[in-house]
Amino acid sequence: MRAQFLREMQSIQNVMVAVEYGDGIEQVCRMLKRNGFLYAVYFLYRNKDLWNVLNGTILSRIKEIAPPVTALIPHPSCPVRIQESVYRYVLAVRKKQRDPTILLDAKYDNMYVDGVISENSCLAWFDAAGQLHSYDKKYESAEYNMFQNELQHIFKLAFPKDSEEKGDGTQGK
């Protein structure tokens, strides 16, 4: 993990780093914990992963890393019916309260929380290459890359307040 990223993250309040489940994740999570960051592990699931999600295989593998938060994120190609099945699974797991990690459905839980606390809801994350994503969009240009620009600049550009202009040319809410 890049030192510049860690420095910038320390200057931003109320942020959680999410690391995609895969090779090398144990080392990244240890480093985040050592530096005092709240972090999550996420699994980007596709249609083909449904059985391993619903039977608990994915969650069992992730629990071995012991992240405070675990998120399941649907791949953009994943059908809504599959996403809804996964959300029902997430709700059932949370109801049992047997797992040492907070299990989230990144899409549906965030949509719920956003609707409760804000009329201008927003969910943002960065992929491994540093590119910004939101609910329905990947920001492709270098302006939205966390390894090429400061995070505060990226967020202001992508998610401006009421009267400011958005980076995609539309007006903010």
C-alpha positions as CSV (number, residue, x, y, z in Angstrom):
1,M,0.0,0.0,0.0
2,R,1.3,3.4,-0.9
3,A,2.6,5.7,1.8
4,Q,1.0,8.7,0.1
5,F,-2.4,7.0,0.3
6,L,-2.0,6.3,4.0
7,R,-1.0,10.0,4.6
8,E,-4.1,11.2,2.7
9,M,-6.4,8.8,4.4
10,Q,-5.2,10.0,7.8
11,S,-6.3,13.5,6.9
12,I,-9.9,12.5,6.1
13,Q,-12.5,11.8,8.8
14,N,-15.2,9.2,8.7
15,V,-13.7,7.0,6.0
16,M,-13.2,3.2,5.9
17,V,-10.8,1.5,3.6
18,A,-12.2,-1.6,1.9
19,V,-9.9,-4.2,0.4
20,E,-11.0,-6.7,-2.2
21,Y,-10.8,-10.3,-1.1
22,G,-8.0,-12.0,-3.0
23,D,-4.3,-12.8,-3.0
24,G,-2.2,-10.8,-0.5
25,I,-5.1,-9.5,1.5
26,E,-3.8,-10.7,4.8
27,Q,-0.7,-8.5,4.6
28,V,-2.8,-5.4,3.6
29,C,-5.2,-5.9,6.4
30,R,-2.4,-6.3,9.0
31,M,-0.9,-3.1,7.7
32,L,-4.2,-1.2,7.9
33,K,-4.8,-2.5,11.4
34,R,-1.2,-1.6,12.5
35,N,-1.8,2.0,11.3
36,G,-5.1,2.4,13.1
37,F,-7.5,2.3,10.1
38,L,-11.0,1.0,10.2
39,Y,-11.1,-1.4,7.3
40,A,-13.4,-3.8,5.5
41,V,-12.9,-6.8,3.2
42,Y,-15.2,-7.0,0.3
43,F,-16.1,-9.7,-2.2
44,L,-17.3,-8.7,-5.6
45,Y,-19.7,-11.4,-6.5
46,R,-21.0,-12.5,-9.9
47,N,-23.8,-14.8,-10.9
48,K,-21.5,-17.8,-10.8
49,D,-20.6,-17.1,-7.1
50,L,-24.2,-17.3,-5.8
51,W,-23.9,-20.8,-4.4
52,N,-20.7,-20.1,-2.5
53,V,-22.2,-16.9,-1.1
54,L,-25.5,-18.5,0.0
55,N,-23.9,-21.6,1.5
56,G,-21.5,-19.5,3.6
57,T,-18.2,-20.5,1.9
58,I,-17.2,-17.0,1.0
59,L,-18.0,-15.6,4.5
60,S,-16.1,-18.5,6.1
61,R,-13.0,-17.7,4.1
62,I,-13.1,-14.0,4.8
63,K,-13.7,-14.5,8.5
64,E,-10.2,-16.2,8.7
65,I,-8.7,-12.7,8.0
66,A,-10.9,-11.3,10.9
67,P,-11.9,-8.0,9.3
68,P,-14.2,-5.8,11.5
69,V,-16.5,-5.4,8.4
70,T,-17.2,-7.7,5.5
71,A,-19.1,-6.4,2.5
72,L,-20.6,-8.3,-0.4
73,I,-20.8,-6.2,-3.6
74,P,-22.6,-7.2,-6.8
75,H,-20.7,-7.1,-10.0
76,P,-22.4,-4.7,-12.5
77,S,-23.3,-7.7,-14.6
78,C,-25.1,-9.5,-11.7
79,P,-28.8,-9.8,-12.2
80,V,-31.1,-8.0,-9.7
81,R,-32.7,-11.3,-8.7
82,I,-29.3,-12.6,-7.6
83,Q,-28.5,-9.4,-5.7
84,E,-31.8,-9.7,-3.9
85,S,-31.0,-13.3,-2.9
86,V,-27.7,-12.2,-1.5
87,Y,-29.3,-9.4,0.4
88,R,-31.8,-11.8,2.0
89,Y,-28.8,-14.0,3.0
90,V,-27.0,-11.0,4.5
91,L,-30.1,-10.1,6.6
92,A,-30.4,-13.8,7.8
93,V,-26.7,-13.9,8.8
94,R,-27.0,-10.6,10.7
95,K,-30.2,-11.8,12.5
96,K,-28.3,-14.9,13.9
97,Q,-25.4,-12.7,15.2
98,R,-22.9,-15.5,15.2
99,D,-20.1,-13.9,13.2
100,P,-17.2,-11.8,14.4
101,T,-17.5,-9.4,11.5
102,I,-20.3,-7.0,10.5
103,L,-21.7,-8.3,7.3
104,L,-23.0,-5.7,4.8
105,D,-24.6,-5.8,1.5
106,A,-22.8,-2.8,0.0
107,K,-25.6,-1.9,-2.4
108,Y,-28.8,-2.4,-0.5
109,D,-27.6,-1.5,3.0
110,N,-26.0,1.7,1.7
111,M,-29.2,2.6,-0.2
112,Y,-31.2,2.1,3.0
113,V,-28.8,4.1,5.2
114,D,-28.5,6.9,2.6
115,G,-32.3,7.2,2.3
116,V,-32.6,7.6,6.1
117,I,-29.9,10.2,6.7
118,S,-29.6,12.2,3.5
119,E,-31.6,13.3,0.6
120,N,-28.3,13.6,-1.4
121,S,-27.1,10.0,-0.9
122,C,-23.7,9.0,-2.1
123,L,-21.6,5.8,-2.1
124,A,-18.1,5.9,-3.4
125,W,-15.1,3.5,-3.6
126,F,-11.8,3.1,-5.4
127,D,-10.7,0.0,-7.2
128,A,-7.2,-1.5,-7.0
129,A,-6.0,0.8,-9.8
130,G,-7.2,3.9,-7.8
131,Q,-10.2,4.8,-10.0
132,L,-13.3,6.2,-8.3
133,H,-16.7,4.3,-8.6
134,S,-20.2,5.3,-7.4
135,Y,-23.5,3.4,-7.4
136,D,-23.8,3.5,-11.2
137,K,-20.6,4.9,-12.6
138,K,-16.9,4.4,-12.9
139,Y,-15.0,7.7,-13.3
140,E,-12.5,6.9,-15.9
141,S,-10.1,9.9,-16.2
142,A,-6.9,10.5,-14.2
143,E,-8.7,13.3,-12.4
144,Y,-10.6,10.7,-10.5
145,N,-7.6,8.5,-9.6
146,M,-6.5,8.5,-6.0
147,F,-2.9,7.8,-6.9
148,Q,-2.8,10.9,-9.2
149,N,-4.9,13.4,-7.2
150,E,-5.8,14.2,-3.6
151,L,-8.9,12.5,-2.3
152,Q,-10.5,15.8,-1.2
153,H,-10.1,17.2,-4.7
154,I,-11.6,14.0,-6.3
155,F,-14.6,14.0,-3.9
156,K,-15.3,17.7,-4.5
157,L,-15.1,17.2,-8.3
158,A,-17.3,14.1,-8.4
159,F,-19.8,14.9,-5.6
160,P,-20.1,18.7,-5.4
161,K,-22.5,20.4,-3.0
162,D,-25.8,22.0,-4.2
163,S,-24.7,25.0,-6.3
164,E,-21.4,23.5,-7.6
165,E,-21.1,21.9,-10.9
166,K,-20.4,18.1,-11.0
167,G,-17.3,16.8,-12.8
168,D,-19.6,15.1,-15.4
169,G,-21.1,18.4,-16.4
170,T,-24.4,18.0,-14.6
171,Q,-25.6,20.1,-11.6
172,G,-25.4,18.8,-8.0
173,K,-28.5,18.2,-6.0
